């Protein structure tokens, strides 16, 4: 029987917090049960094991990332929206590095909800490119370029690169500005 007050939501919240504290690779059901003050067997009343927990953590990561990106975008469009998205993307990766890491496992999940979240994430970047007048194919290419560039930067930063001699914030701003300029040039060429 499930412990009163224990729910899948509570378990996933605790798992996300524990992953951020101890590292995703150190997250076990035994450790999670201890953090929740229950026996490991109690978790199986709500989850089918680590594979399902990983899937739920992936959902949680996308929920949080999408919320952060949507809040940053707000009513902005064009360059200001791109810069806001880039800032929120980096902030999420820095503040929740383990949840950011779990998002990279998305291709192995085929669950409808996770696939829909992944599509929402990709669509958000394609949508912010609409004001540039790019073709659908160009928006896909630019969206991939943006996401790849942002991911590359935050991954290298998390690994300890970019310590010297120029501040990482300055370099990130330069990256984002360069990406925006490239997209604007391409959008201008499309309109000619």
Secondary structure, DSSP 4 states (H G I P E B T S, - for coil): -PPTT--HHHHHHHHHHHHHHH-GGG--HHHHHHHHTS-HHHHTTT-SSHHHHHHHHHHHHHHHHHHHHHHHHTT--HHHHHHHHHHHHHHHHHHSHHHHHHHTTGGG---HHHHHHHHHHHHHHHHHTGGGT--HHHHHHHHHHHHHHHHHHHHHHHTT---SSS-HHHHHHHHHHHHHHHHHHHHHHHH-
